[in-house]
Amino acid sequence: MTQTNPRTTRTLIGVHGMDRASGDRVAAALLAMPGVAKATPDDGQIEVHYDPSQHTIMDLIRTIRTQGFLAGML
């Protein structure tokens, strides 16, 4: 059984030009951040579950941009 952190917030971020293959790389970069519990990529977007006491949405977007993609809130 998986326990969910009650402080986790879900957000959906649009990622311009990201396909599923490159989405795995973006997800790995996000999951390397402390407080990111889950990152699920799809074509052109990624769903992220994170602890807002550790990161802002802009922190997540900056990490995505380091992987070479433009990103923003959906």
N, C-alpha and C positions, 0 to 999 in steps of 0.2 A: 504494500500500500504506500502511495506517495503522499507525503504531507505537503500542503501548500502554505507558504509563508503569508500570514494575513496582511503584511505590509507591502506585498507585491502589487504593483500596478501594471495593467496591460495597456499597451499602446500599439498603434499600427502606423508604420512609417513608410512613405513612398520612396522608392529608390529608382531613380531614372537609369534605364539601361541595364538593370540587373536581371539576369535570367536565373533559373534554378541552380545551375552549376556554379556560377559565381556567388550565388546566395549562400552556399555552404561556407565559402571563405568569409563573407560578411558576418554570418552567424557565429563562426568561430572567433572572430575579433570581438564581437559583442559579448560572447560567453566568457572571454578572458577577463572581462571587467568584473571586479568584485560587486556583488549585489544584483547581477543579471542572472536570473534563474532559468530563463528559456528564451530562445530566439528561433523562430520558425520562418524560413524564407519561402517566398512564392514569386512568380514572375512579377517584377516591378514593385514588390512590397515585402516588408518583413514585420512579423508580429513579435513584440518584445515584452517579456514580463520582467520587471526590474523593481528594485527597492528605491523609492523616490527620496528616501533619507540619505542615500549614497550618491545618486546621480540625478541630473535633470534630463529632460528630453534632448536638450542641446548637446549634452555630453554624448548621448547615444548617436545623434546625428554627426557630431564631429568624428566619432570613431568610424562610422560608415564612410565618411568623406576621406579618411586616411586610406581606405581600400580602393579609392579612385572613382567613387560614385557621387552624384548629386543626390541629396536626400532632403525630405521635408515631411511635415505632418500631413496626413490624409484627412 
